[in-house]
């Protein structure tokens, strides 16, 4: 992979991690990116941890007794 390709891939990953899921397809894509980061270790910028918090919020929205995050992941 060329340096330019690596930079484009990094930018795409950041974009995915920095937005809140709009639908289930977005949520699945987000879990895929987060899972890859977990395999190699978390990102130094913590975008993956913040994305995980946004994913938790998205998934909890439809629940009748919506649980709240307990602060383990920080704020989104």
N, C-alpha and C positions, 0 to 999 in steps of 0.2 A: 504494500500500500504506500502510495506517495505521501509526502508531507501535506500537500494540498488536500488529498482525499481524507487524511486524518483530521485536518482542521474542519472540513465540511461535516464529517461525521460527528465531531465534537460539538459543533454549532447546532446540528440537528438534535442531538441528545439534550443539550441545554434547553432548546426550545420546547421539546416534549416535557422535560422535567419542570419547566417554569409555568406551565399553564394548568388550569384546573380542568379535570375531565368534564366534557359537555354531555357525553353519552357513554354507554357501555363499551363501545368500540375504543373510545379514548382511554377508558379505564383499563382495558386489556392491554393496550399499547404501553401505557404507563407502567403497568406491572411487569411487562417484559423488559423494559429499560431498567427499572429498579432491580429486578432479579439479576440482570447481567452485572450491575454494579455491585451487588451483594457477593457475587461469585469472586470478584477481583478485589473487593474491599471498597468501602464507601468513598465517595468523592471528597476531596479536601474542601470543596466549596459547600458541601452539605446540601446541594440541590436535590439529591436523591432522598434525603431524609425529609426535606420540606415537601417534596412531591408525594411522599408516602402519607404525610399528614393531610394534604389536600385530597388524596384518594380516600382516606378514611372518612373525611367529612362528606365527600360525594356519596360514598356508599351508605353512610348513616342517614342521609337526608330522607329517604323513603321509609325509615323505620318509625313505627308508632311511638315508641318510647326511645327516642333518639339518645344514644349514649354520648357522653362528652369525652373528649380526649383527656387523658390524665397527665399530660405534660411530659411524657417520656420522650416524645419526638420533637418537642419544642413547638413553636408557633409557625403556622403556614404563612 
